[in-house]
């Protein structure tokens, strides 16, 4: 990791920071609010991909954001922006929503299938999965701003009217 990336560890969810408490402004937050699915086959924690490779079937018990990002997020601005935003959103929703960050290079088939199912283009890819509707997930897009992600989560959690 470059020295500039190390200087920014209090702003980004670098894998090396996982489990430690990182100071962000006036908030102390354990980085473990984001669950990194970095190994081959790790997508099975949220989606039984081998059993249903053509249909998303969510395995979680809480609403979740699933984000496919680049493993080289230090140089990929959009992946870094999405990951940084998810760190901030996780502070707000940590007990009500799970956050999964998937290395798309370790799960290329799942990434391509998710793109096809959501009719999504571009990268990074993020989606919201709902345990009430296990066979469906909602495409969020790429690096969305904090308030847009929060509005989608509030809608899912019943705090506001649904977003189309």
Backbone torsions as a table, in degrees:
resi	resn	phi	psi	omega
1	UNK	NA	140.8	-179.0
2	UNK	-72.2	160.7	-179.8
3	UNK	-65.8	-31.7	178.3
4	UNK	-67.1	-36.2	177.8
5	UNK	-66.5	-38.4	178.5
6	UNK	-64.4	-35.8	178.2
7	UNK	-64.7	-29.0	-177.0
8	UNK	-93.4	10.8	-176.8
9	UNK	-57.9	-26.2	178.3
10	UNK	-78.5	-2.9	178.6
11	UNK	-115.0	-16.9	-175.4
12	UNK	-126.7	153.9	-177.5
13	UNK	-92.5	66.5	178.5
14	UNK	-67.2	144.7	-178.1
15	UNK	-56.4	-34.1	-179.2
16	UNK	-65.5	-20.0	-177.9
17	UNK	-88.4	-10.6	-175.4
18	UNK	-54.3	135.9	175.8
19	UNK	86.2	-17.8	178.0
20	UNK	-91.4	157.6	173.9
21	UNK	-86.2	128.0	-177.3
22	UNK	-118.4	134.9	-179.0
23	UNK	-86.3	121.7	174.4
24	UNK	-120.6	111.4	-176.0
25	UNK	54.2	-115.9	-180.0
26	UNK	-107.7	13.9	-176.9
27	UNK	-109.3	133.2	171.3
28	UNK	-101.9	126.5	-172.0
29	UNK	-138.8	125.1	172.6
30	UNK	-70.8	133.8	-178.0
31	UNK	-66.7	-10.7	-176.7
32	UNK	-69.4	-2.7	174.3
33	UNK	-63.6	-26.6	172.6
34	UNK	-96.1	126.1	178.9
35	UNK	-99.3	116.3	-177.6
36	UNK	-88.3	120.7	177.3
37	UNK	-104.1	88.0	-168.7
38	UNK	-103.0	-10.9	-176.8
39	UNK	-100.9	159.5	175.7
40	UNK	-61.8	134.0	-178.1
41	UNK	85.8	-4.0	-176.6
42	UNK	-71.7	-19.1	178.5
43	UNK	-61.4	-21.7	-178.6
44	UNK	-64.5	-11.6	175.6
45	UNK	-67.2	-29.5	-178.5
46	UNK	-116.1	-18.4	-174.3
47	UNK	-147.3	125.0	178.0
48	UNK	-78.8	72.7	-173.1
49	UNK	-61.6	-44.3	179.9
50	UNK	-61.2	-35.2	-178.6
51	UNK	-79.9	-28.6	-178.8
52	UNK	-140.2	69.6	-176.2
53	UNK	-71.2	-14.8	-179.0
54	UNK	-104.6	0.1	-179.0
55	UNK	-144.4	132.5	177.3
56	UNK	-74.8	124.6	174.4
57	UNK	-128.0	107.4	-175.4
58	UNK	-72.5	135.1	-177.7
59	UNK	-105.1	-4.8	-175.4
60	UNK	-77.9	168.0	178.7
61	UNK	-111.1	-2.8	176.5
62	UNK	-129.5	154.8	172.2
63	UNK	-53.1	146.1	-175.2
64	UNK	-141.9	149.6	167.8
65	UNK	-105.9	128.5	177.5
66	UNK	-114.8	120.3	-178.0
67	UNK	-121.1	125.7	173.4
68	UNK	-95.6	117.6	-178.5
69	UNK	-128.1	169.3	179.4
70	UNK	-77.5	140.8	176.0
71	UNK	-69.8	-16.5	178.0
72	UNK	-101.2	48.4	-174.4
73	UNK	-63.7	-18.1	177.6
74	UNK	-65.6	-26.0	-179.8
75	UNK	-111.0	-12.2	178.6
76	UNK	-95.2	103.3	-174.0
77	UNK	-59.3	-41.2	-176.9
78	UNK	-68.7	-40.7	176.6
79	UNK	-64.5	-41.9	179.8
80	UNK	-64.7	-41.2	178.9
81	UNK	-63.6	-44.4	179.3
82	UNK	-63.2	-46.0	-178.7
83	UNK	-62.9	-42.2	178.6
84	UNK	-63.1	-41.8	178.0
85	UNK	-64.9	-41.3	179.0
86	UNK	-63.9	-34.5	175.7
87	UNK	-59.7	-45.3	179.8
88	UNK	-66.7	-42.9	180.0
89	UNK	-65.3	-36.1	-179.6
90	UNK	-61.9	-30.1	176.5
91	UNK	-62.7	-43.2	-176.9
92	UNK	-71.8	-37.1	-170.7
93	UNK	-116.9	17.7	-169.3
94	UNK	-54.5	-33.3	-177.5
95	UNK	-93.7	-9.9	-175.1
96	UNK	-111.9	-18.9	-175.0
97	UNK	-135.8	139.9	173.1
98	UNK	-94.6	146.5	-179.4
99	UNK	-123.4	119.1	-179.4
100	UNK	-117.4	128.6	177.9
101	UNK	-113.7	119.7	-173.9
102	UNK	-111.1	130.5	173.2
103	UNK	-75.1	108.9	-174.1
104	UNK	-65.2	-24.0	178.7
105	UNK	-71.1	-25.3	177.7
106	UNK	-84.1	-20.3	-178.2
107	UNK	-130.2	56.0	-174.5
108	UNK	-65.0	-36.1	-179.7
109	UNK	-68.2	-43.2	178.1
110	UNK	-63.6	-39.2	178.3
111	UNK	-62.3	-48.0	179.9
112	UNK	-64.3	-40.7	178.3
113	UNK	-63.3	-44.0	179.1
114	UNK	-61.9	-41.0	176.5
115	UNK	-58.8	-45.5	-179.3
116	UNK	-66.3	-44.4	-179.3
117	UNK	-62.6	-38.7	-177.8
118	UNK	-91.3	-1.7	-174.6
119	UNK	51.9	46.4	-175.4
120	UNK	-100.4	146.8	173.3
121	UNK	-125.7	157.0	176.0
122	UNK	88.7	-177.4	-173.6
123	UNK	-154.6	142.8	-1.4
124	UNK	-73.6	170.5	-178.9
125	UNK	-119.1	132.8	175.4
126	UNK	-136.0	146.4	-177.8
127	UNK	-146.0	155.3	175.5
128	UNK	-106.9	128.9	177.4
129	UNK	-109.5	139.3	-175.5
130	UNK	-117.7	124.3	179.9
131	UNK	-67.3	-18.2	177.5
132	UNK	-75.9	-20.7	-179.2
133	UNK	-135.7	74.5	-170.1
134	UNK	-62.1	-24.6	-177.1
135	UNK	-92.7	12.5	-177.3
136	UNK	-141.1	144.1	170.4
137	UNK	-138.6	157.0	-175.1
138	UNK	-106.6	128.7	179.4
139	UNK	-71.8	124.1	175.8
140	UNK	-91.8	-34.2	-176.6
141	UNK	114.1	-152.3	-179.5
142	UNK	-91.6	-123.6	-176.5
143	UNK	-83.7	84.0	-179.7
144	UNK	-82.5	152.1	177.7
145	UNK	-69.3	159.8	-179.0
146	UNK	-50.6	-51.0	-174.6
147	UNK	-66.2	-30.5	177.8
148	UNK	-69.9	-45.1	178.4
149	UNK	-63.4	-43.4	178.9
150	UNK	-62.7	-38.7	178.6
151	UNK	-63.0	-41.0	177.6
152	UNK	-65.3	-41.9	179.4
153	UNK	-67.1	-41.9	177.6
154	UNK	-60.2	-40.3	178.0
155	UNK	-63.1	-44.7	179.6
156	UNK	-64.7	-38.0	-178.4
157	UNK	-82.3	0.3	176.6
158	UNK	83.5	15.2	-179.6
159	UNK	-83.9	-24.1	-179.7
160	UNK	-139.9	171.6	178.1
161	UNK	-70.1	154.5	-176.5
162	UNK	-59.4	145.2	176.2
163	UNK	-96.1	135.0	179.6
164	UNK	-88.2	NA	NA
